[in-house]
Amino acid sequence: MSTLNNAPLPFTDDLDTSGFWKAATEGKISIRTCAACETVLHLPKLYCHKCQSWETYWRDVRPTGTLYSWTVTVQQLHPAFPTPYTVVLVELDDAKDARLIGYLEGTPELKMGMAMRASFKDVEPGVTLVQWEPDLNS
């Protein structure tokens, strides 16, 4: 990981995950999928663990999901993340086998199964983080 203001940043040119990061820079969420059997490959890999095919592609999905789980951190673990903050796990609406993590400042009021919507935060050229927030419009 590289850093910006001491915050860890992802490697965006990784062979397995680069399609996800490229889509994020365009304000999209893309999930690696097996071309042979349509299995969602998350965590992303170049091959399918179900049918062993090496034919995979990146499929755009809606930037929406439901809150699967969350935890509130009250002890500071890294100087870039002042406490308290909440880490959420969101199950994607269009890819139930994929769950993405997000960061929320503070301790927002959350409920299991609530609708969530992705937001995209540009942190440096070529690096966009996908974050999640409650979707108050649903």
Secondary structure, DSSP 4 states (H G I P E B T S, - for coil): -EEETTEEE--TT-TTTHHHHHHHHTT-EEEEEETTT--B-SS--SS-TTT----EEEEEE-SEEEEEEEEEE-S--STTSPSSEEEEEEEETTEEEEEEEEEEES-----TT-EEEEEEEEEETTEEEEEEEE-TT-
